[in-house]
Amino acid sequence: MPTPRAVSEETTLVARVERALWTGLHDDRPATYFLMADVEGCARLSGPEAEANAPDNRFELRWATAEDLNPLGLRPPDAGHHVAEMLRR
């Protein structure tokens, strides 16, 4: 699981990682989605993700409900469905 330091470095947020929601493969690498709790701050992309952000390689921080996930185009493609199901539990 990401450490509070990693969360802060990548998003500028201070948060507690409550639990992993789902892990799948994206480009043959693990892609994991986490449920965050006790979140403080204003989310801003930072670190390597901010440097790599480009029209063809997009990183976006966004608050979303389970119903918001499918239209977002998350990667891997089935992530939205799996994460939404875990959030509803």
C-alpha positions in Angstrom: 0.0 0.0 0.0 1.2 3.5 -0.6 2.6 5.3 2.4 1.3 8.7 3.6 4.6 10.1 2.2 4.0 8.6 -1.3 0.4 10.0 -1.3 1.7 13.4 -0.4 4.5 13.3 -3.0 2.1 12.3 -5.9 -1.0 14.3 -5.0 0.0 17.0 -2.3 -2.7 15.5 -0.1 -2.3 14.2 3.4 -4.4 11.1 3.8 -4.8 7.7 5.4 -5.0 4.7 3.0 -7.9 2.8 4.3 -7.6 -0.2 2.0 -6.9 -1.4 -1.5 -10.0 -1.7 -3.5 -8.8 -3.5 -6.6 -5.7 -4.5 -8.5 -5.5 -5.4 -12.2 -3.0 -5.1 -15.0 -2.4 -2.1 -17.1 0.3 -2.5 -19.8 1.4 -5.7 -18.0 2.1 -3.7 -14.8 -0.1 -3.8 -11.6 -2.6 -0.9 -11.4 -4.1 -0.6 -7.9 -6.9 1.6 -6.7 -7.2 2.6 -3.0 -9.9 3.9 -0.7 -8.5 7.0 1.1 -9.8 8.4 4.4 -9.1 11.5 6.5 -8.0 13.4 3.5 -6.7 16.9 3.9 -5.4 19.5 1.4 -6.1 20.5 -2.2 -5.2 17.8 -4.7 -2.5 18.8 -7.2 -0.6 16.5 -9.5 3.1 16.5 -8.6 6.2 14.4 -8.9 7.0 12.1 -11.8 3.3 12.0 -12.8 3.2 15.8 -13.2 6.3 15.7 -15.4 5.0 12.9 -17.6 1.5 14.4 -18.0 0.9 15.1 -21.7 -2.0 14.9 -24.1 -1.2 11.3 -24.9 -0.3 10.3 -21.3 -2.8 11.9 -19.1 -2.9 11.9 -15.3 -5.8 13.5 -13.6 -6.7 13.8 -9.9 -10.5 13.7 -9.4 -12.9 12.9 -6.6 -15.5 10.4 -7.9 -18.4 8.4 -6.6 -19.0 4.8 -7.7 -21.5 6.1 -10.3 -18.9 8.5 -11.7 -16.2 5.8 -12.5 -17.3 4.1 -15.7 -17.4 7.2 -17.9 -13.9 8.3 -16.8 -12.0 5.9 -19.0 -9.8 4.4 -16.2 -7.1 2.0 -17.1 -7.2 -0.9 -17.2 -10.6 -0.7 -19.0 -12.4 -2.9 -16.4 -11.1 -0.9 -13.4 -14.1 1.3 -13.1 -16.5 -1.6 -12.8 -14.5 -3.4 -10.2 -13.7 -0.3 -8.1 -17.4 0.8 -8.2 -18.4 -2.6 -6.9 -15.9 -2.4 -4.1 -17.0 1.1 -3.1 -20.7 0.0 -2.9 -19.8 -2.7 -0.4 
